[in-house]
Amino acid sequence: MDKYYINNRQQDNGDYEVHKTGCTYFPREDYTYLGEFYTCLGAVQEAKRRFPYRHRINGCYYCSNACHTS
């Protein structure tokens, strides 16, 4: 299983991105640990559950591409 985190800083396009440990684009600061998951799908679901007011949560294009939507 991989460890996943959500970047607490909104991207320029309005997204909050979920990253896994080791990602080149992992935020250096201001992130929240989501837990360990087999795939990014579980991590994105957990992020949406914990942060329902963040309307645009998806996976990082580079480390969680299966969950990347925009």
C-alpha positions as CSV (number, residue, x, y, z in Angstrom):
1,M,0.0,0.0,0.0
2,D,1.1,3.6,-0.6
3,K,0.8,6.6,1.7
4,Y,-1.3,9.4,0.2
5,Y,-1.6,13.1,1.0
6,I,-3.7,16.0,-0.1
7,N,-2.1,19.3,-1.0
8,N,-3.9,22.0,1.1
9,R,-3.0,24.7,-1.5
10,Q,-5.4,25.0,-4.3
11,Q,-3.9,24.7,-7.8
12,D,-4.3,27.6,-10.3
13,N,-7.2,25.7,-12.0
14,G,-9.1,25.3,-8.6
15,D,-8.1,21.6,-8.0
16,Y,-6.8,20.1,-4.7
17,E,-4.5,17.3,-5.7
18,V,-3.9,14.0,-4.0
19,H,-0.3,12.7,-4.1
20,K,1.5,9.6,-3.0
21,T,4.8,9.4,-1.2
22,G,7.7,9.8,-3.6
23,C,5.9,11.9,-6.2
24,T,8.2,14.5,-7.8
25,Y,5.3,17.0,-7.5
26,F,4.6,16.3,-3.8
27,P,4.1,19.6,-2.0
28,R,7.0,20.6,0.2
29,E,4.6,22.1,2.8
30,D,1.0,22.5,3.6
31,Y,-0.4,19.0,3.1
32,T,-2.5,16.6,5.0
33,Y,-1.9,12.8,5.4
34,L,-4.9,10.8,4.2
35,G,-3.7,7.3,5.0
36,E,-2.5,4.1,3.2
37,F,-4.5,2.9,0.2
38,Y,-4.0,0.3,-2.5
39,T,-5.0,2.8,-5.2
40,C,-5.5,6.5,-5.6
41,L,-9.3,5.9,-5.8
42,G,-9.5,5.2,-2.1
43,A,-7.3,8.2,-1.3
44,V,-9.5,10.5,-3.3
45,Q,-12.6,9.2,-1.7
46,E,-11.1,9.7,1.7
47,A,-10.1,13.3,0.8
48,K,-13.6,14.1,-0.4
49,R,-15.1,12.6,2.8
50,R,-12.8,14.6,5.0
51,F,-12.9,17.9,3.0
52,P,-16.5,18.1,1.5
53,Y,-16.2,21.8,1.1
54,R,-13.3,21.3,-1.4
55,H,-15.3,20.7,-4.5
56,R,-12.5,19.9,-6.9
57,I,-10.4,17.0,-5.5
58,N,-8.5,14.7,-7.9
59,G,-5.3,12.8,-8.3
60,C,-2.0,14.2,-9.4
61,Y,-1.3,13.7,-13.1
62,Y,2.1,12.2,-12.4
63,C,1.6,9.9,-9.3
64,S,-2.1,9.3,-9.3
65,N,-3.0,9.5,-13.0
66,A,-5.9,7.0,-12.8
67,C,-7.7,9.6,-10.5
68,H,-6.6,12.7,-12.5
69,T,-9.6,14.5,-14.0
70,S,-8.4,18.0,-14.8
